[in-house]
Amino acid sequence: MAAIIEWRRRARMFQRFVFCDRHVFTLARNNASLSSKPPAVHLQNDQEHCLQLVRTRDYEGFLCSLLLPPESRRSSIAVRAFNVELAQIKDLVSQKTMGLVRMQFWKNALEEIFKDDPPHQPVAMELWRAIKKHRLTKGWFSRIINTREEDLNDRAYRNIQELETYADNTQSSLLYLLLETQGVKDIHADHAASHIGKAQGIITCLRAVPYHSSKRNVYLPMDICMLHGISQEDIMRRSQEKPVRDVIYDIACQAHVHLQHARSFSEKIPPAAVPAFLQTVAVEDYLCRIRKADFNVFHPSLQKRNPLLPLHLYISSWRRKY
């Protein structure tokens, strides 16, 4: 009975955070303070900026962060906001040079953050607080920046291995940082994070196909496209023929393989790592929906959010499974 009461209490709290704007920005205000604090108004504004950024640009990551323990929730949002800042550069700039300038800003900001002299930018300030609190590893941040910078070259992946490498350097690095916010240092958790990151990166590539094709860009692995006799023009004209669906099927299968590998470590990882891996729920959700759409990546149902995803995430969190 006590477990049921606690389940209902946490469910009501999660519902408030997801659906009520006035509650969203109350997250983590009572987190442990750091030794040197800027004025309270700046603390609040920086936090709210990161919350809104992640909620708008990484909604699934936002939901996952709400289900983290209170002591690491704010830091998780800061790390995700940093990732969003870098991920959106490619779409926001019209010239590679401007993208490189923005990437250099974050390289410089990272150096300053680790010298305890962060620039007065909301995400940088929140990231500094997270790094101070959890002693996050600088190398994972640098890895994300450098990989995103290389991606400004704007070309398709030559093969599925290139896509997996990109996903590992970005999404997996993000997961390693989230594990650190949970205080987890475990080799099995790291292996699971690597596979989850690759699955997440592959799914992100698939989900972006309609958007990229509208901009006359194609980033699907060329080796799989060539195997099925598909050209970039077929993708840009949003073909729904079987060869195109076969390409999507092959790529989605690779994401599924990584998801299964990640779950094979579920009995070996420490319980504290599970909240950092809730993103698997969103990955599996997309795989199920694209399978129902017969691997038509342009199907209208795939362009909408699943209204049941918050519930599925909460149930997985309550069951402590990923």
Contacts in CASP RR format, 6 or more apart in sequence:
PFRMAT RR
TARGET T0000
AUTHOR 0000-0000-0000
METHOD contacts of the structure
MODEL  1
MAAIIEWRRRARMFQRFVFCDRHVFTLARNNASLSSKPPAVHLQNDQEHC
LQLVRTRDYEGFLCSLLLPPESRRSSIAVRAFNVELAQIKDLVSQKTMGL
VRMQFWKNALEEIFKDDPPHQPVAMELWRAIKKHRLTKGWFSRIINTREE
DLNDRAYRNIQELETYADNTQSSLLYLLLETQGVKDIHADHAASHIGKAQ
GIITCLRAVPYHSSKRNVYLPMDICMLHGISQEDIMRRSQEKPVRDVIYD
IACQAHVHLQHARSFSEKIPPAAVPAFLQTVAVEDYLCRIRKADFNVFHP
SLQKRNPLLPLHLYISSWRRKY
7 318 0 8 1.000
10 314 0 8 1.000
10 318 0 8 1.000
11 314 0 8 1.000
14 66 0 8 1.000
14 67 0 8 1.000
14 310 0 8 1.000
14 314 0 8 1.000
15 310 0 8 1.000
16 23 0 8 1.000
17 23 0 8 1.000
17 24 0 8 1.000
17 27 0 8 1.000
17 66 0 8 1.000
18 63 0 8 1.000
18 66 0 8 1.000
18 310 0 8 1.000
24 51 0 8 1.000
24 55 0 8 1.000
25 47 0 8 1.000
25 48 0 8 1.000
25 51 0 8 1.000
27 47 0 8 1.000
27 51 0 8 1.000
27 66 0 8 1.000
27 73 0 8 1.000
27 74 0 8 1.000
27 77 0 8 1.000
28 47 0 8 1.000
28 70 0 8 1.000
28 73 0 8 1.000
28 74 0 8 1.000
28 77 0 8 1.000
29 44 0 8 1.000
29 47 0 8 1.000
30 70 0 8 1.000
31 70 0 8 1.000
31 71 0 8 1.000
31 73 0 8 1.000
31 74 0 8 1.000
31 133 0 8 1.000
32 71 0 8 1.000
32 133 0 8 1.000
34 129 0 8 1.000
34 132 0 8 1.000
34 133 0 8 1.000
35 132 0 8 1.000
36 116 0 8 1.000
37 43 0 8 1.000
38 125 0 8 1.000
42 125 0 8 1.000
45 122 0 8 1.000
46 122 0 8 1.000
46 123 0 8 1.000
46 125 0 8 1.000
46 126 0 8 1.000
47 74 0 8 1.000
47 77 0 8 1.000
47 126 0 8 1.000
49 81 0 8 1.000
49 122 0 8 1.000
49 123 0 8 1.000
49 126 0 8 1.000
50 77 0 8 1.000
50 78 0 8 1.000
50 80 0 8 1.000
50 81 0 8 1.000
50 122 0 8 1.000
50 123 0 8 1.000
50 126 0 8 1.000
51 62 0 8 1.000
51 77 0 8 1.000
53 81 0 8 1.000
53 84 0 8 1.000
53 85 0 8 1.000
53 123 0 8 1.000
54 61 0 8 1.000
54 62 0 8 1.000
54 65 0 8 1.000
54 77 0 8 1.000
54 80 0 8 1.000
54 81 0 8 1.000
54 84 0 8 1.000
55 62 0 8 1.000
57 84 0 8 1.000
57 87 0 8 1.000
57 88 0 8 1.000
58 80 0 8 1.000
58 83 0 8 1.000
58 84 0 8 1.000
59 305 0 8 1.000
60 279 0 8 1.000
60 282 0 8 1.000
60 309 0 8 1.000
61 80 0 8 1.000
61 279 0 8 1.000
61 282 0 8 1.000
62 77 0 8 1.000
62 80 0 8 1.000
63 309 0 8 1.000
63 310 0 8 1.000
63 313 0 8 1.000
64 275 0 8 1.000
64 278 0 8 1.000
64 279 0 8 1.000
64 282 0 8 1.000
64 313 0 8 1.000
65 73 0 8 1.000
65 76 0 8 1.000
65 77 0 8 1.000
65 80 0 8 1.000
66 73 0 8 1.000
67 275 0 8 1.000
67 278 0 8 1.000
67 313 0 8 1.000
67 314 0 8 1.000
67 317 0 8 1.000
68 76 0 8 1.000
68 181 0 8 1.000
68 182 0 8 1.000
68 275 0 8 1.000
68 276 0 8 1.000
69 182 0 8 1.000
69 275 0 8 1.000
72 134 0 8 1.000
72 181 0 8 1.000
72 182 0 8 1.000
72 183 0 8 1.000
74 126 0 8 1.000
74 129 0 8 1.000
74 130 0 8 1.000
75 129 0 8 1.000
75 130 0 8 1.000
75 133 0 8 1.000
75 134 0 8 1.000
75 181 0 8 1.000
76 178 0 8 1.000
76 181 0 8 1.000
77 126 0 8 1.000
78 123 0 8 1.000
78 126 0 8 1.000
78 127 0 8 1.000
78 129 0 8 1.000
78 130 0 8 1.000
79 127 0 8 1.000
79 130 0 8 1.000
79 136 0 8 1.000
79 174 0 8 1.000
79 177 0 8 1.000
79 178 0 8 1.000
79 181 0 8 1.000
80 174 0 8 1.000
81 123 0 8 1.000
81 126 0 8 1.000
81 127 0 8 1.000
82 106 0 8 1.000
82 123 0 8 1.000
82 127 0 8 1.000
82 141 0 8 1.000
82 144 0 8 1.000
83 144 0 8 1.000
83 170 0 8 1.000
83 174 0 8 1.000
85 106 0 8 1.000
85 123 0 8 1.000
86 103 0 8 1.000
86 106 0 8 1.000
86 144 0 8 1.000
86 145 0 8 1.000
86 148 0 8 1.000
87 148 0 8 1.000
87 170 0 8 1.000
89 99 0 8 1.000
89 102 0 8 1.000
89 103 0 8 1.000
89 148 0 8 1.000
89 152 0 8 1.000
90 99 0 8 1.000
90 148 0 8 1.000
90 151 0 8 1.000
90 152 0 8 1.000
90 154 0 8 1.000
93 99 0 8 1.000
93 102 0 8 1.000
96 152 0 8 1.000
96 153 0 8 1.000
96 154 0 8 1.000
99 152 0 8 1.000
100 149 0 8 1.000
100 152 0 8 1.000
103 145 0 8 1.000
103 148 0 8 1.000
103 149 0 8 1.000
103 152 0 8 1.000
106 145 0 8 1.000
107 142 0 8 1.000
107 145 0 8 1.000
108 119 0 8 1.000
109 118 0 8 1.000
109 119 0 8 1.000
109 121 0 8 1.000
109 124 0 8 1.000
110 138 0 8 1.000
110 141 0 8 1.000
110 142 0 8 1.000
110 145 0 8 1.000
112 118 0 8 1.000
112 119 0 8 1.000
112 124 0 8 1.000
113 124 0 8 1.000
113 127 0 8 1.000
113 128 0 8 1.000
113 131 0 8 1.000
114 131 0 8 1.000
114 138 0 8 1.000
116 128 0 8 1.000
116 132 0 8 1.000
118 124 0 8 1.000
118 125 0 8 1.000
118 127 0 8 1.000
118 128 0 8 1.000
130 136 0 8 1.000
130 181 0 8 1.000
134 180 0 8 1.000
134 181 0 8 1.000
134 183 0 8 1.000
135 180 0 8 1.000
136 177 0 8 1.000
136 180 0 8 1.000
136 181 0 8 1.000
137 176 0 8 1.000
137 177 0 8 1.000
137 180 0 8 1.000
140 173 0 8 1.000
140 174 0 8 1.000
140 176 0 8 1.000
140 177 0 8 1.000
141 173 0 8 1.000
141 177 0 8 1.000
143 169 0 8 1.000
143 173 0 8 1.000
144 169 0 8 1.000
144 170 0 8 1.000
144 173 0 8 1.000
144 174 0 8 1.000
146 169 0 8 1.000
147 166 0 8 1.000
147 169 0 8 1.000
147 170 0 8 1.000
147 173 0 8 1.000
148 170 0 8 1.000
151 166 0 8 1.000
154 217 0 8 1.000
156 218 0 8 1.000
156 219 0 8 1.000
156 220 0 8 1.000
156 221 0 8 1.000
156 222 0 8 1.000
156 232 0 8 1.000
157 163 0 8 1.000
157 166 0 8 1.000
157 205 0 8 1.000
157 219 0 8 1.000
157 220 0 8 1.000
157 221 0 8 1.000
157 222 0 8 1.000
158 221 0 8 1.000
158 222 0 8 1.000
158 223 0 8 1.000
159 221 0 8 1.000
159 222 0 8 1.000
159 223 0 8 1.000
159 224 0 8 1.000
160 221 0 8 1.000
160 223 0 8 1.000
160 224 0 8 1.000
160 251 0 8 1.000
160 254 0 8 1.000
162 221 0 8 1.000
163 201 0 8 1.000
163 202 0 8 1.000
163 205 0 8 1.000
163 221 0 8 1.000
163 251 0 8 1.000
164 198 0 8 1.000
164 202 0 8 1.000
164 254 0 8 1.000
164 258 0 8 1.000
166 201 0 8 1.000
167 197 0 8 1.000
167 198 0 8 1.000
167 199 0 8 1.000
167 200 0 8 1.000
167 201 0 8 1.000
167 202 0 8 1.000
167 204 0 8 1.000
167 205 0 8 1.000
168 194 0 8 1.000
168 197 0 8 1.000
168 198 0 8 1.000
170 201 0 8 1.000
171 196 0 8 1.000
171 197 0 8 1.000
171 198 0 8 1.000
171 200 0 8 1.000
171 201 0 8 1.000
171 204 0 8 1.000
172 193 0 8 1.000
172 194 0 8 1.000
172 196 0 8 1.000
172 197 0 8 1.000
172 198 0 8 1.000
174 197 0 8 1.000
175 193 0 8 1.000
175 196 0 8 1.000
175 197 0 8 1.000
175 276 0 8 1.000
175 277 0 8 1.000
175 279 0 8 1.000
176 190 0 8 1.000
176 193 0 8 1.000
178 276 0 8 1.000
179 185 0 8 1.000
179 186 0 8 1.000
179 189 0 8 1.000
179 190 0 8 1.000
179 193 0 8 1.000
179 273 0 8 1.000
179 276 0 8 1.000
181 276 0 8 1.000
182 272 0 8 1.000
182 273 0 8 1.000
182 275 0 8 1.000
182 276 0 8 1.000
183 272 0 8 1.000
184 269 0 8 1.000
184 270 0 8 1.000
184 272 0 8 1.000
184 273 0 8 1.000
184 276 0 8 1.000
186 269 0 8 1.000
186 270 0 8 1.000
186 273 0 8 1.000
188 265 0 8 1.000
188 268 0 8 1.000
188 269 0 8 1.000
189 265 0 8 1.000
189 269 0 8 1.000
189 270 0 8 1.000
189 273 0 8 1.000
191 265 0 8 1.000
192 262 0 8 1.000
192 263 0 8 1.000
192 265 0 8 1.000
192 266 0 8 1.000
192 269 0 8 1.000
192 273 0 8 1.000
192 277 0 8 1.000
193 262 0 8 1.000
193 276 0 8 1.000
193 277 0 8 1.000
195 258 0 8 1.000
195 259 0 8 1.000
195 261 0 8 1.000
195 262 0 8 1.000
196 258 0 8 1.000
196 259 0 8 1.000
196 262 0 8 1.000
196 277 0 8 1.000
196 279 0 8 1.000
196 280 0 8 1.000
196 283 0 8 1.000
196 322 0 8 1.000
197 258 0 8 1.000
197 279 0 8 1.000
198 255 0 8 1.000
198 258 0 8 1.000
199 255 0 8 1.000
199 256 0 8 1.000
199 258 0 8 1.000
199 259 0 8 1.000
199 262 0 8 1.000
199 280 0 8 1.000
199 283 0 8 1.000
200 279 0 8 1.000
200 283 0 8 1.000
201 255 0 8 1.000
202 251 0 8 1.000
202 252 0 8 1.000
202 254 0 8 1.000
202 255 0 8 1.000
202 258 0 8 1.000
203 252 0 8 1.000
203 255 0 8 1.000
203 283 0 8 1.000
203 286 0 8 1.000
203 287 0 8 1.000
205 219 0 8 1.000
205 220 0 8 1.000
205 251 0 8 1.000
206 248 0 8 1.000
206 251 0 8 1.000
206 252 0 8 1.000
206 255 0 8 1.000
206 286 0 8 1.000
206 290 0 8 1.000
206 297 0 8 1.000
207 286 0 8 1.000
207 302 0 8 1.000
208 219 0 8 1.000
209 218 0 8 1.000
209 220 0 8 1.000
209 235 0 8 1.000
209 248 0 8 1.000
209 297 0 8 1.000
209 298 0 8 1.000
210 238 0 8 1.000
210 297 0 8 1.000
210 298 0 8 1.000
210 302 0 8 1.000
210 303 0 8 1.000
212 218 0 8 1.000
212 219 0 8 1.000
213 235 0 8 1.000
213 236 0 8 1.000
213 238 0 8 1.000
213 298 0 8 1.000
216 236 0 8 1.000
218 232 0 8 1.000
218 235 0 8 1.000
218 236 0 8 1.000
220 235 0 8 1.000
220 247 0 8 1.000
220 251 0 8 1.000
221 251 0 8 1.000
224 247 0 8 1.000
224 250 0 8 1.000
224 251 0 8 1.000
225 231 0 8 1.000
225 232 0 8 1.000
225 235 0 8 1.000
225 247 0 8 1.000
227 247 0 8 1.000
227 250 0 8 1.000
228 243 0 8 1.000
228 244 0 8 1.000
228 246 0 8 1.000
228 247 0 8 1.000
228 250 0 8 1.000
229 243 0 8 1.000
230 239 0 8 1.000
230 243 0 8 1.000
230 244 0 8 1.000
230 247 0 8 1.000
234 241 0 8 1.000
234 243 0 8 1.000
234 244 0 8 1.000
235 244 0 8 1.000
238 298 0 8 1.000
240 296 0 8 1.000
240 298 0 8 1.000
244 297 0 8 1.000
245 294 0 8 1.000
245 295 0 8 1.000
245 296 0 8 1.000
245 297 0 8 1.000
246 295 0 8 1.000
248 290 0 8 1.000
248 295 0 8 1.000
248 296 0 8 1.000
248 297 0 8 1.000
249 295 0 8 1.000
252 287 0 8 1.000
252 290 0 8 1.000
252 291 0 8 1.000
252 295 0 8 1.000
255 283 0 8 1.000
255 287 0 8 1.000
256 287 0 8 1.000
259 280 0 8 1.000
259 283 0 8 1.000
259 284 0 8 1.000
259 287 0 8 1.000
262 277 0 8 1.000
262 280 0 8 1.000
262 322 0 8 1.000
263 280 0 8 1.000
263 322 0 8 1.000
266 321 0 8 1.000
266 322 0 8 1.000
271 320 0 8 1.000
274 320 0 8 1.000
274 321 0 8 1.000
274 322 0 8 1.000
275 317 0 8 1.000
277 322 0 8 1.000
278 313 0 8 1.000
278 316 0 8 1.000
278 317 0 8 1.000
278 322 0 8 1.000
280 322 0 8 1.000
281 309 0 8 1.000
281 312 0 8 1.000
281 313 0 8 1.000
281 316 0 8 1.000
281 322 0 8 1.000
282 309 0 8 1.000
282 313 0 8 1.000
285 306 0 8 1.000
285 309 0 8 1.000
285 312 0 8 1.000
286 302 0 8 1.000
289 301 0 8 1.000
289 302 0 8 1.000
289 306 0 8 1.000
290 296 0 8 1.000
290 297 0 8 1.000
290 299 0 8 1.000
290 302 0 8 1.000
292 301 0 8 1.000
293 299 0 8 1.000
293 301 0 8 1.000
293 302 0 8 1.000
306 312 0 8 1.000
316 322 0 8 1.000
END
